[in-house]
């Protein structure tokens, strides 16, 4: 015997199982007090989303500060490949930040010095620094 109860947010296929579900929750609350404490501590999805947005905003600001601090400096970049349009190469800094700059096919697979000219949150932009006395690995 199956009874379907509808609501805007959910459907209950068999209302006769409700009492069993309540007992399961009661047992879980006693057997997993840490889980219940987390539920009480972190609360609703709305609060969780607000916290997530706040953390993401702070991470964004931190990454922007780090990237801006690298502007006008020469860093070592491991060159990976050409960009999709084949006009520049891209690689990674020692902190795994993407770097796009003018380079040559011979640079791929090597660590080269790159002077950073500008940046955004996710990428550094620069040009190969041939005048650098910086030693690379």
N, CA, C and O atoms as CSV, one atom per row, in Angstrom:
chain,resi,resn,atom,element,x,y,z
A,1,UNK,N,N,0.845,-1.179,0.000
A,1,UNK,CA,C,0.000,0.000,0.000
A,1,UNK,C,C,0.885,1.236,0.000
A,1,UNK,O,O,1.697,1.422,0.907
A,2,UNK,N,N,0.736,2.057,-0.985
A,2,UNK,CA,C,1.583,3.231,-1.122
A,2,UNK,C,C,0.723,4.483,-1.157
A,2,UNK,O,O,-0.189,4.612,-1.974
A,3,UNK,N,N,1.039,5.404,-0.248
A,3,UNK,CA,C,0.344,6.678,-0.197
A,3,UNK,C,C,1.339,7.763,-0.561
A,3,UNK,O,O,2.439,7.810,-0.011
A,4,UNK,N,N,0.966,8.624,-1.473
A,4,UNK,CA,C,1.862,9.700,-1.867
A,4,UNK,C,C,1.307,11.012,-1.338
A,4,UNK,O,O,0.156,11.368,-1.589
A,5,UNK,N,N,2.163,11.730,-0.589
A,5,UNK,CA,C,1.792,13.026,-0.047
A,5,UNK,C,C,2.684,14.049,-0.722
A,5,UNK,O,O,3.906,13.903,-0.720
A,6,UNK,N,N,2.084,15.086,-1.302
A,6,UNK,CA,C,2.869,16.080,-2.028
A,6,UNK,C,C,2.955,17.382,-1.262
A,6,UNK,O,O,2.068,17.740,-0.487
A,7,UNK,N,N,4.039,18.067,-1.501
A,7,UNK,CA,C,4.261,19.406,-0.988
A,7,UNK,C,C,5.054,20.143,-2.053
A,7,UNK,O,O,5.483,19.536,-3.034
A,8,UNK,N,N,5.251,21.419,-1.878
A,8,UNK,CA,C,6.016,22.165,-2.857
A,8,UNK,C,C,7.471,21.694,-2.908
A,8,UNK,O,O,8.069,21.681,-3.984
A,9,UNK,N,N,8.047,21.310,-1.784
A,9,UNK,CA,C,9.465,21.018,-1.707
A,9,UNK,C,C,9.816,19.540,-1.808
A,9,UNK,O,O,10.945,19.209,-2.170
A,10,UNK,N,N,8.888,18.644,-1.500
A,10,UNK,CA,C,9.232,17.238,-1.465
A,10,UNK,C,C,8.003,16.367,-1.641
A,10,UNK,O,O,6.865,16.827,-1.549
A,11,UNK,N,N,8.270,15.088,-1.896
A,11,UNK,CA,C,7.196,14.107,-1.976
A,11,UNK,C,C,7.520,12.974,-1.017
A,11,UNK,O,O,8.675,12.564,-0.895
A,12,UNK,N,N,6.507,12.476,-0.343
A,12,UNK,CA,C,6.672,11.326,0.538
A,12,UNK,C,C,5.982,10.160,-0.143
A,12,UNK,O,O,4.768,10.173,-0.345
A,13,UNK,N,N,6.770,9.147,-0.495
A,13,UNK,CA,C,6.204,8.013,-1.212
A,13,UNK,C,C,5.328,7.161,-0.312
A,13,UNK,O,O,4.239,6.740,-0.704
A,14,UNK,N,N,5.820,6.904,0.920
A,14,UNK,CA,C,5.058,6.055,1.833
A,14,UNK,C,C,5.074,6.687,3.216
A,14,UNK,O,O,6.063,6.589,3.942
A,15,UNK,N,N,3.978,7.333,3.573
A,15,UNK,CA,C,3.869,8.021,4.858
A,15,UNK,C,C,3.968,7.058,6.036
A,15,UNK,O,O,4.268,7.478,7.154
A,16,UNK,N,N,3.722,5.781,5.800
A,16,UNK,CA,C,3.798,4.787,6.874
A,16,UNK,C,C,5.234,4.590,7.373
A,16,UNK,O,O,5.440,4.054,8.462
A,17,UNK,N,N,6.224,5.017,6.589
A,17,UNK,CA,C,7.619,4.887,7.002
A,17,UNK,C,C,8.104,6.081,7.834
A,17,UNK,O,O,9.247,6.085,8.292
A,18,UNK,N,N,7.263,7.078,8.032
A,18,UNK,CA,C,7.658,8.290,8.755
A,18,UNK,C,C,8.095,7.989,10.178
A,18,UNK,O,O,9.112,8.510,10.637
A,19,UNK,N,N,7.348,7.163,10.872
A,19,UNK,CA,C,7.692,6.838,12.263
A,19,UNK,C,C,9.048,6.139,12.335
A,19,UNK,O,O,9.850,6.425,13.225
A,20,UNK,N,N,9.303,5.230,11.406
A,20,UNK,CA,C,10.591,4.549,11.347
A,20,UNK,C,C,11.722,5.568,11.119
A,20,UNK,O,O,12.773,5.475,11.754
A,21,UNK,N,N,11.516,6.517,10.237
A,21,UNK,CA,C,12.514,7.551,9.958
A,21,UNK,C,C,12.806,8.405,11.178
A,21,UNK,O,O,13.959,8.752,11.435
A,22,UNK,N,N,11.761,8.749,11.936
A,22,UNK,CA,C,11.958,9.528,13.165
A,22,UNK,C,C,12.793,8.752,14.173
A,22,UNK,O,O,13.651,9.329,14.842
A,23,UNK,N,N,12.549,7.449,14.289
A,23,UNK,CA,C,13.333,6.608,15.207
A,23,UNK,C,C,14.799,6.566,14.770
A,23,UNK,O,O,15.701,6.623,15.606
A,24,UNK,N,N,15.033,6.466,13.459
A,24,UNK,CA,C,16.407,6.463,12.942
A,24,UNK,C,C,17.131,7.758,13.313
A,24,UNK,O,O,18.298,7.726,13.703
A,25,UNK,N,N,16.457,8.873,13.194
A,25,UNK,CA,C,17.054,10.174,13.536
A,25,UNK,C,C,17.356,10.239,15.028
A,25,UNK,O,O,18.419,10.718,15.424
A,26,UNK,N,N,16.435,9.765,15.853
A,26,UNK,CA,C,16.635,9.764,17.307
A,26,UNK,C,C,17.857,8.930,17.683
A,26,UNK,O,O,18.668,9.351,18.508
A,27,UNK,N,N,17.987,7.761,17.085
A,27,UNK,CA,C,19.141,6.890,17.357
A,27,UNK,C,C,20.426,7.591,16.901
A,27,UNK,O,O,21.428,7.580,17.616
A,28,UNK,N,N,20.396,8.191,15.728
A,28,UNK,CA,C,21.580,8.873,15.190
A,28,UNK,C,C,22.021,10.015,16.096
A,28,UNK,O,O,23.217,10.223,16.297
A,29,UNK,N,N,21.066,10.749,16.638
A,29,UNK,CA,C,21.406,11.863,17.516
A,29,UNK,C,C,22.172,11.374,18.742
A,29,UNK,O,O,23.071,12.062,19.224
A,30,UNK,N,N,21.824,10.191,19.250
A,30,UNK,CA,C,22.502,9.650,20.428
A,30,UNK,C,C,23.836,9.014,20.058
A,30,UNK,O,O,24.809,9.142,20.801
A,31,UNK,N,N,23.893,8.329,18.913
A,31,UNK,CA,C,25.106,7.618,18.525
A,31,UNK,C,C,26.148,8.521,17.871
A,31,UNK,O,O,27.335,8.195,17.874
A,32,UNK,N,N,25.721,9.644,17.316
A,32,UNK,CA,C,26.650,10.563,16.636
A,32,UNK,C,C,26.481,11.988,17.162
A,32,UNK,O,O,26.022,12.867,16.433
A,33,UNK,N,N,26.850,12.222,18.430
A,33,UNK,CA,C,26.657,13.561,18.991
A,33,UNK,C,C,27.472,14.629,18.260
A,33,UNK,O,O,27.070,15.791,18.204
A,34,UNK,N,N,28.622,14.230,17.700
A,34,UNK,CA,C,29.443,15.195,16.955
A,34,UNK,C,C,28.726,15.729,15.734
A,34,UNK,O,O,28.832,16.911,15.409
A,35,UNK,N,N,27.996,14.854,15.059
A,35,UNK,CA,C,27.236,15.265,13.883
A,35,UNK,C,C,26.149,16.263,14.264
A,35,UNK,O,O,25.916,17.252,13.568
A,36,UNK,N,N,25.503,15.986,15.364
A,36,UNK,CA,C,24.441,16.895,15.801
A,36,UNK,C,C,25.022,18.240,16.236
A,36,UNK,O,O,24.421,19.290,16.006
A,37,UNK,N,N,26.202,18.195,16.868
A,37,UNK,CA,C,26.849,19.445,17.269
A,37,UNK,C,C,27.206,20.272,16.039
A,37,UNK,O,O,27.054,21.494,16.042
A,38,UNK,N,N,27.680,19.604,14.986
A,38,UNK,CA,C,27.988,20.314,13.745
A,38,UNK,C,C,26.739,20.935,13.142
A,38,UNK,O,O,26.762,22.067,12.658
A,39,UNK,N,N,25.648,20.178,13.178
A,39,UNK,CA,C,24.384,20.709,12.643
A,39,UNK,C,C,23.998,21.981,13.387
A,39,UNK,O,O,23.598,22.970,12.773
A,40,UNK,N,N,24.121,21.951,14.713
A,40,UNK,CA,C,23.767,23.120,15.520
A,40,UNK,C,C,24.761,24.255,15.318
A,40,UNK,O,O,24.374,25.423,15.295
A,41,UNK,N,N,26.037,23.919,15.172
A,41,UNK,CA,C,27.073,24.933,15.034
A,41,UNK,C,C,26.973,25.667,13.705
A,41,UNK,O,O,27.092,26.892,13.665
A,42,UNK,N,N,26.756,24.939,12.623
A,42,UNK,CA,C,26.792,25.564,11.308
A,42,UNK,C,C,25.425,25.945,10.771
A,42,UNK,O,O,25.333,26.718,9.817
A,43,UNK,N,N,24.384,25.431,11.348
A,43,UNK,CA,C,23.053,25.887,11.039
A,43,UNK,C,C,22.583,25.690,9.623
A,43,UNK,O,O,22.878,24.686,8.975
A,44,UNK,N,N,21.857,26.655,9.168
A,44,UNK,CA,C,21.134,26.545,7.904
A,44,UNK,C,C,22.044,26.665,6.679
A,44,UNK,O,O,23.200,27.078,6.768
A,45,UNK,N,N,21.481,26.292,5.552
A,45,UNK,CA,C,22.194,26.398,4.272
A,45,UNK,C,C,22.469,27.861,3.942
A,45,UNK,O,O,23.502,28.181,3.354
A,46,UNK,N,N,21.558,28.744,4.315
A,46,UNK,CA,C,21.749,30.171,4.045
A,46,UNK,C,C,22.990,30.683,4.774
A,46,UNK,O,O,23.797,31.412,4.197
A,47,UNK,N,N,23.136,30.305,6.030
A,47,UNK,CA,C,24.304,30.728,6.812
A,47,UNK,C,C,25.573,30.119,6.218
A,47,UNK,O,O,26.598,30.793,6.112
A,48,UNK,N,N,25.504,28.838,5.830
A,48,UNK,CA,C,26.659,28.175,5.222
A,48,UNK,C,C,27.077,28.890,3.938
A,48,UNK,O,O,28.268,29.089,3.699
A,49,UNK,N,N,26.114,29.273,3.120
A,49,UNK,CA,C,26.427,29.966,1.869
A,49,UNK,C,C,27.038,31.341,2.145
A,49,UNK,O,O,27.950,31.767,1.436
A,50,UNK,N,N,26.547,32.029,3.157
A,50,UNK,CA,C,27.116,33.329,3.516
A,50,UNK,C,C,28.572,33.167,3.947
A,50,UNK,O,O,29.428,33.966,3.568
A,51,UNK,N,N,28.846,32.138,4.735
A,51,UNK,CA,C,30.222,31.873,5.172
A,51,UNK,C,C,31.113,31.527,3.987
A,51,UNK,O,O,32.243,32.007,3.898
A,52,UNK,N,N,30.614,30.705,3.084
A,52,UNK,CA,C,31.379,30.326,1.906
A,52,UNK,C,C,31.706,31.551,1.062
A,52,UNK,O,O,32.842,31.703,0.612
A,53,UNK,N,N,30.736,32.419,0.842
A,53,UNK,CA,C,30.965,33.630,0.058
A,53,UNK,C,C,31.998,34.530,0.711
A,53,UNK,O,O,32.823,35.137,0.027
A,54,UNK,N,N,31.954,34.617,2.041
A,54,UNK,CA,C,32.916,35.441,2.769
A,54,UNK,C,C,34.331,34.871,2.623
A,54,UNK,O,O,35.283,35.621,2.409
A,55,UNK,N,N,34.468,33.555,2.737
A,55,UNK,CA,C,35.772,32.904,2.586
A,55,UNK,C,C,36.291,33.081,1.167
A,55,UNK,O,O,37.463,33.402,0.971
A,56,UNK,N,N,35.424,32.872,0.172
A,56,UNK,CA,C,35.837,33.026,-1.221
A,56,UNK,C,C,36.270,34.462,-1.520
A,56,UNK,O,O,37.228,34.683,-2.261
A,57,UNK,N,N,35.575,35.420,-0.952
A,57,UNK,CA,C,35.920,36.822,-1.141
A,57,UNK,C,C,37.303,37.117,-0.559
A,57,UNK,O,O,38.104,37.821,-1.173
A,58,UNK,N,N,37.573,36.576,0.622
A,58,UNK,CA,C,38.879,36.781,1.253
A,58,UNK,C,C,39.993,36.114,0.439
A,58,UNK,O,O,41.068,36.687,0.263
A,59,UNK,N,N,39.730,34.904,-0.052
A,59,UNK,CA,C,40.713,34.218,-0.892
A,59,UNK,C,C,40.996,35.015,-2.164
A,59,UNK,O,O,42.144,35.107,-2.598
A,60,UNK,N,N,39.951,35.589,-2.762
A,60,UNK,CA,C,40.093,36.409,-3.962
A,60,UNK,C,C,41.005,37.600,-3.672
A,60,UNK,O,O,41.925,37.892,-4.436
A,61,UNK,N,N,40.737,38.281,-2.558
A,61,UNK,CA,C,41.545,39.444,-2.190
A,61,UNK,C,C,43.003,39.050,-1.957
A,61,UNK,O,O,43.918,39.737,-2.411
A,62,UNK,N,N,43.213,37.939,-1.245
A,62,UNK,CA,C,44.580,37.480,-0.979
A,62,UNK,C,C,45.322,37.156,-2.269
A,62,UNK,O,O,46.483,37.533,-2.430
A,63,UNK,N,N,44.655,36.455,-3.196
A,63,UNK,CA,C,45.298,36.098,-4.460
A,63,UNK,C,C,45.621,37.346,-5.269
A,63,UNK,O,O,46.674,37.420,-5.902
A,64,UNK,N,N,44.722,38.328,-5.253
A,64,UNK,CA,C,44.988,39.577,-5.973
A,64,UNK,C,C,46.204,40.286,-5.378
A,64,UNK,O,O,47.035,40.815,-6.117
A,65,UNK,N,N,46.314,40.302,-4.051
A,65,UNK,CA,C,47.464,40.944,-3.403
A,65,UNK,C,C,48.762,40.243,-3.782
A,65,UNK,O,O,49.752,40.898,-4.108
A,66,UNK,N,N,48.760,38.925,-3.740
A,66,UNK,CA,C,49.959,38.172,-4.097
A,66,UNK,C,C,50.341,38.456,-5.537
A,66,UNK,O,O,51.505,38.734,-5.823
A,67,UNK,N,N,49.382,38.392,-6.447
A,67,UNK,CA,C,49.678,38.621,-7.861
A,67,UNK,C,C,50.153,40.054,-8.112
A,67,UNK,O,O,51.088,40.265,-8.885
A,68,UNK,N,N,49.527,41.033,-7.472
A,68,UNK,CA,C,49.948,42.438,-7.639
A,68,UNK,C,C,51.357,42.642,-7.108
A,68,UNK,O,O,52.122,43.430,-7.665
A,69,UNK,N,N,51.710,41.934,-6.030
A,69,UNK,CA,C,53.051,42.090,-5.454
A,69,UNK,C,C,54.136,41.564,-6.389
A,69,UNK,O,O,55.302,41.930,-6.243
A,70,UNK,N,N,53.775,40.721,-7.337
A,70,UNK,CA,C,54.750,40.169,-8.280
A,70,UNK,C,C,54.949,41.043,-9.515
A,70,UNK,O,O,55.868,40.808,-10.299
A,71,UNK,N,N,54.097,42.045,-9.692
A,71,UNK,CA,C,54.243,42.919,-10.853
A,71,UNK,C,C,55.570,43.672,-10.781
A,71,UNK,O,O,56.000,44.094,-9.707
A,72,UNK,N,N,56.209,43.833,-11.934
A,72,UNK,CA,C,57.519,44.484,-12.080
A,72,UNK,C,C,58.655,43.698,-11.428
A,72,UNK,O,O,59.723,44.246,-11.156
A,73,UNK,N,N,58.417,42.422,-11.183
A,73,UNK,CA,C,59.464,41.550,-10.645
A,73,UNK,C,C,59.715,40.422,-11.630
A,73,UNK,O,O,58.860,40.093,-12.451
A,74,UNK,N,N,60.891,39.840,-11.536
A,74,UNK,CA,C,61.240,38.707,-12.390
A,74,UNK,C,C,61.097,37.431,-11.578
A,74,UNK,O,O,61.645,37.314,-10.482
A,75,UNK,N,N,60.356,36.478,-12.127
A,75,UNK,CA,C,60.145,35.197,-11.449
A,75,UNK,C,C,60.528,34.055,-12.386
A,75,UNK,O,O,60.592,34.229,-13.603
A,76,UNK,N,N,60.777,32.908,-11.813
A,76,UNK,CA,C,61.057,31.708,-12.612
A,76,UNK,C,C,59.754,31.051,-13.010
A,76,UNK,O,O,58.837,30.922,-12.198
A,77,UNK,N,N,59.677,30.636,-14.269
A,77,UNK,CA,C,58.466,30.018,-14.795
A,77,UNK,C,C,58.828,28.726,-15.520
A,77,UNK,O,O,59.723,28.711,-16.365
A,78,UNK,N,N,58.134,27.653,-15.188
A,78,UNK,CA,C,58.267,26.403,-15.926
A,78,UNK,C,C,57.328,26.495,-17.117
A,78,UNK,O,O,56.110,26.541,-16.948
A,79,UNK,N,N,57.892,26.521,-18.327
A,79,UNK,CA,C,57.099,26.712,-19.543
A,79,UNK,C,C,56.450,25.389,-19.931
A,79,UNK,O,O,57.121,24.362,-20.036
A,80,UNK,N,N,55.129,25.425,-20.143
A,80,UNK,CA,C,54.380,24.206,-20.430
A,80,UNK,C,C,54.036,24.025,-21.903
A,80,UNK,O,O,54.239,22.944,-22.455
A,81,UNK,N,N,53.513,25.079,-22.551
A,81,UNK,CA,C,53.049,24.917,-23.923
A,81,UNK,C,C,52.694,26.273,-24.505
A,81,UNK,O,O,52.830,27.304,-23.847
A,82,UNK,N,N,52.235,26.256,-25.756
A,82,UNK,CA,C,51.717,27.466,-26.382
A,82,UNK,C,C,50.286,27.724,-25.933
A,82,UNK,O,O,49.564,26.805,-25.544
A,83,UNK,N,N,49.888,29.000,-25.994
A,83,UNK,CA,C,48.484,29.328,-25.782
A,83,UNK,C,C,47.687,28.811,-26.974
A,83,UNK,O,O,48.274,28.433,-27.988
A,84,UNK,N,N,46.369,28.790,-26.871
A,84,UNK,CA,C,45.531,28.259,-27.947
A,84,UNK,C,C,45.758,28.971,-29.280
A,84,UNK,O,O,45.701,28.347,-30.340
A,85,UNK,N,N,46.016,30.278,-29.222
A,85,UNK,CA,C,46.218,31.018,-30.471
A,85,UNK,C,C,47.669,30.932,-30.981
A,85,UNK,O,O,47.997,31.520,-32.012
A,86,UNK,N,N,48.525,30.210,-30.270
A,86,UNK,CA,C,49.919,29.944,-30.665
A,86,UNK,C,C,50.789,31.199,-30.742
A,86,UNK,O,O,51.868,31.159,-31.332
A,87,UNK,N,N,50.335,32.323,-30.153
A,87,UNK,CA,C,51.123,33.547,-30.211
A,87,UNK,C,C,52.006,33.728,-28.981
A,87,UNK,O,O,52.991,34.466,-29.031
A,88,UNK,N,N,51.671,33.074,-27.895
A,88,UNK,CA,C,52.438,33.187,-26.665
A,88,UNK,C,C,52.572,31.815,-26.027
A,88,UNK,O,O,51.947,30.848,-26.463
A,89,UNK,N,N,53.398,31.744,-24.987
A,89,UNK,CA,C,53.522,30.500,-24.242
A,89,UNK,C,C,52.963,30.720,-22.835
A,89,UNK,O,O,52.836,31.848,-22.357
A,90,UNK,N,N,52.640,29.614,-22.203
A,90,UNK,CA,C,52.200,29.721,-20.814
A,90,UNK,C,C,52.964,28.710,-19.982
A,90,UNK,O,O,53.478,27.705,-20.472
A,91,UNK,N,N,53.012,29.025,-18.714
A,91,UNK,CA,C,53.689,28.146,-17.778
A,91,UNK,C,C,53.176,28.399,-16.374
A,91,UNK,O,O,52.138,29.031,-16.178
A,92,UNK,N,N,53.922,27.896,-15.399
A,92,UNK,CA,C,53.523,28.011,-13.987
A,92,UNK,C,C,54.664,28.593,-13.177
A,92,UNK,O,O,55.835,28.279,-13.391
A,93,UNK,N,N,54.287,29.453,-12.236
A,93,UNK,CA,C,55.273,29.964,-11.284
A,93,UNK,C,C,55.513,28.893,-10.225
A,93,UNK,O,O,54.875,27.840,-10.246
A,94,UNK,N,N,56.418,29.158,-9.313
A,94,UNK,CA,C,56.689,28.179,-8.257
A,94,UNK,C,C,55.483,27.999,-7.329
A,94,UNK,O,O,55.424,27.029,-6.574
A,95,UNK,N,N,54.526,28.922,-7.379
A,95,UNK,CA,C,53.312,28.818,-6.571
A,95,UNK,C,C,52.128,28.313,-7.390
A,95,UNK,O,O,50.978,28.419,-6.965
A,96,UNK,N,N,52.421,27.761,-8.573
A,96,UNK,CA,C,51.422,27.167,-9.465
A,96,UNK,C,C,50.459,28.183,-10.074
A,96,UNK,O,O,49.367,27.815,-10.509
A,97,UNK,N,N,50.849,29.448,-10.110
A,97,UNK,CA,C,50.041,30.470,-10.763
A,97,UNK,C,C,50.349,30.436,-12.260
A,97,UNK,O,O,51.508,30.310,-12.654
A,98,UNK,N,N,49.316,30.547,-13.090
A,98,UNK,CA,C,49.509,30.566,-14.535
A,98,UNK,C,C,50.234,31.841,-14.953
A,98,UNK,O,O,49.952,32.927,-14.447
A,99,UNK,N,N,51.167,31.689,-15.879
A,99,UNK,CA,C,51.923,32.832,-16.402
A,99,UNK,C,C,51.887,32.748,-17.927
A,99,UNK,O,O,52.203,31.711,-18.511
A,100,UNK,N,N,51.499,33.855,-18.560
A,100,UNK,CA,C,51.463,33.934,-20.023
A,100,UNK,C,C,52.466,34.998,-20.448
A,100,UNK,O,O,52.481,36.106,-19.912
A,101,UNK,N,N,53.305,34.644,-21.421
A,101,UNK,CA,C,54.344,35.582,-21.856
A,101,UNK,C,C,54.818,35.222,-23.261
A,101,UNK,O,O,54.467,34.176,-23.807
A,102,UNK,N,N,55.635,36.128,-23.836
A,102,UNK,CA,C,56.213,35.859,-25.152
A,102,UNK,C,C,57.356,34.871,-24.964
A,102,UNK,O,O,58.241,35.090,-24.137
A,103,UNK,N,N,57.342,33.826,-25.700
A,103,UNK,CA,C,58.389,32.827,-25.580
A,103,UNK,C,C,58.534,32.068,-26.879
A,103,UNK,O,O,57.855,32.357,-27.864
A,104,UNK,N,N,59.416,31.108,-26.871
A,104,UNK,CA,C,59.678,30.329,-28.080
A,104,UNK,C,C,59.438,28.854,-27.817
A,104,UNK,O,O,59.336,28.414,-26.671
A,105,UNK,N,N,59.352,28.115,-28.887
A,105,UNK,CA,C,59.135,26.678,-28.793
A,105,UNK,C,C,60.242,26.013,-27.972
A,105,UNK,O,O,59.999,25.049,-27.247
A,106,UNK,N,N,61.469,26.549,-28.101
A,106,UNK,CA,C,62.608,25.976,-27.381
A,106,UNK,C,C,62.482,26.127,-25.867
A,106,UNK,O,O,63.142,25.410,-25.115
A,107,UNK,N,N,61.635,27.061,-25.412
A,107,UNK,CA,C,61.459,27.294,-23.970
A,107,UNK,C,C,60.603,26.215,-23.304
A,107,UNK,O,O,60.681,26.022,-22.090
A,108,UNK,N,N,59.804,25.527,-24.081
A,108,UNK,CA,C,58.883,24.543,-23.509
A,108,UNK,C,C,59.674,23.450,-22.788
A,108,UNK,O,O,60.595,22.849,-23.341
A,109,UNK,N,N,59.281,23.217,-21.538
A,109,UNK,CA,C,59.955,22.219,-20.716
A,109,UNK,C,C,61.093,22.784,-19.885
A,109,UNK,O,O,61.695,22.065,-19.086
A,110,UNK,N,N,61.396,24.068,-20.064
A,110,UNK,CA,C,62.496,24.702,-19.332
A,110,UNK,C,C,61.946,25.693,-18.307
A,110,UNK,O,O,60.800,26.135,-18.389
A,111,UNK,N,N,62.791,26.021,-17.354
A,111,UNK,CA,C,62.472,27.081,-16.396
A,111,UNK,C,C,63.182,28.331,-16.876
A,111,UNK,O,O,64.405,28.343,-17.023
A,112,UNK,N,N,62.408,29.394,-17.123
A,112,UNK,CA,C,62.977,30.632,-17.666
A,112,UNK,C,C,62.566,31.816,-16.797
A,112,UNK,O,O,61.516,31.771,-16.156
A,113,UNK,N,N,63.384,32.885,-16.765
A,113,UNK,CA,C,63.011,34.093,-16.031
A,113,UNK,C,C,62.001,34.921,-16.836
A,113,UNK,O,O,62.177,35.134,-18.036
A,114,UNK,N,N,60.955,35.377,-16.167
A,114,UNK,CA,C,59.912,36.181,-16.815
A,114,UNK,C,C,59.651,37.407,-15.956
A,114,UNK,O,O,59.444,37.293,-14.748
A,115,UNK,N,N,59.661,38.586,-16.582
A,115,UNK,CA,C,59.321,39.818,-15.869
A,115,UNK,C,C,57.813,40.013,-15.967
A,115,UNK,O,O,57.260,40.073,-17.065
A,116,UNK,N,N,57.154,40.112,-14.826
A,116,UNK,CA,C,55.693,40.236,-14.765
A,116,UNK,C,C,55.306,41.696,-14.956
A,116,UNK,O,O,55.789,42.572,-14.238
A,117,UNK,N,N,54.427,41.957,-15.934
A,117,UNK,CA,C,53.981,43.316,-16.241
A,117,UNK,C,C,52.615,43.634,-15.652
A,117,UNK,O,O,52.372,44.747,-15.186
A,118,UNK,N,N,51.739,42.661,-15.678
A,118,UNK,CA,C,50.391,42.868,-15.136
A,118,UNK,C,C,49.835,41.541,-14.643
A,118,UNK,O,O,50.412,40.481,-14.883
A,119,UNK,N,N,48.703,41.619,-13.947
A,119,UNK,CA,C,48.124,40.398,-13.387
A,119,UNK,C,C,46.627,40.570,-13.190
A,119,UNK,O,O,46.098,41.680,-13.160
A,120,UNK,N,N,45.973,39.433,-13.060
A,120,UNK,CA,C,44.593,39.427,-12.577
A,120,UNK,C,C,44.530,38.373,-11.482
A,120,UNK,O,O,45.575,37.926,-11.009
A,121,UNK,N,N,43.364,37.971,-11.074
A,121,UNK,CA,C,43.239,37.050,-9.945
A,121,UNK,C,C,43.888,35.705,-10.222
A,121,UNK,O,O,44.471,35.107,-9.318
A,122,UNK,N,N,43.800,35.219,-11.452
A,122,UNK,CA,C,44.242,33.857,-11.731
A,122,UNK,C,C,45.518,33.761,-12.572
A,122,UNK,O,O,46.126,32.693,-12.642
A,123,UNK,N,N,45.927,34.854,-13.205
A,123,UNK,CA,C,47.014,34.762,-14.179
A,123,UNK,C,C,47.968,35.940,-14.065
A,123,UNK,O,O,47.568,37.068,-13.779
A,124,UNK,N,N,49.245,35.642,-14.299
A,124,UNK,CA,C,50.272,36.677,-14.405
A,124,UNK,C,C,50.623,36.826,-15.886
A,124,UNK,O,O,50.632,35.844,-16.628
A,125,UNK,N,N,50.912,38.058,-16.311
A,125,UNK,CA,C,51.271,38.321,-17.697
A,125,UNK,C,C,52.631,39.010,-17.716
A,125,UNK,O,O,52.889,39.896,-16.901
A,126,UNK,N,N,53.493,38.613,-18.631
A,126,UNK,CA,C,54.810,39.226,-18.659
A,126,UNK,C,C,55.526,38.973,-19.956
A,126,UNK,O,O,54.927,38.613,-20.969
A,127,UNK,N,N,56.847,39.175,-19.897
A,127,UNK,CA,C,57.684,38.917,-21.064
A,127,UNK,C,C,58.983,38.276,-20.606
A,127,UNK,O,O,59.469,38.520,-19.501
A,128,UNK,N,N,59.515,37.470,-21.466
A,128,UNK,CA,C,60.757,36.755,-21.165
A,128,UNK,C,C,61.836,37.774,-20.839
A,128,UNK,O,O,62.022,38.743,-21.575
A,129,UNK,N,N,62.540,37.561,-19.746
A,129,UNK,CA,C,63.593,38.496,-19.302
A,129,UNK,C,C,64.953,37.928,-19.691
A,129,UNK,O,O,65.516,37.091,-18.985
A,130,UNK,N,N,65.472,38.394,-20.823
A,130,UNK,CA,C,66.774,37.917,-21.300
A,130,UNK,C,C,67.933,38.598,-20.585
A,130,UNK,O,O,69.065,38.117,-20.633
A,131,UNK,N,N,67.652,39.722,-19.920
A,131,UNK,CA,C,68.745,40.478,-19.262
A,131,UNK,C,C,68.929,40.043,-17.812
A,131,UNK,O,O,69.844,40.513,-17.136
A,132,UNK,N,N,68.088,39.169,-17.341
A,132,UNK,CA,C,68.133,38.779,-15.932
A,132,UNK,C,C,69.398,37.997,-15.602
A,132,UNK,O,O,69.817,37.110,-16.347
A,133,UNK,N,N,69.994,38.349,-14.468
A,133,UNK,CA,C,71.126,37.595,-13.952
A,133,UNK,C,C,70.665,36.505,-12.997
A,133,UNK,O,O,71.473,35.809,-12.382
A,134,UNK,N,N,69.369,36.373,-12.889
A,134,UNK,CA,C,68.768,35.395,-11.988
A,134,UNK,C,C,69.082,33.987,-12.457
A,134,UNK,O,O,68.893,33.652,-13.627
A,135,UNK,N,N,69.560,33.174,-11.539
A,135,UNK,CA,C,69.852,31.789,-11.885
A,135,UNK,C,C,68.562,30.992,-11.811
A,135,UNK,O,O,67.757,31.164,-10.896
A,136,UNK,N,N,68.381,30.121,-12.785
A,136,UNK,CA,C,67.214,29.271,-12.787
A,136,UNK,C,C,67.661,27.828,-12.653
A,136,UNK,O,O,68.786,27.471,-13.003
A,137,UNK,N,N,66.761,27.010,-12.141
A,137,UNK,CA,C,67.102,25.604,-11.907
A,137,UNK,C,C,67.222,24.835,-13.196
A,137,UNK,O,O,67.504,23.637,-13.177
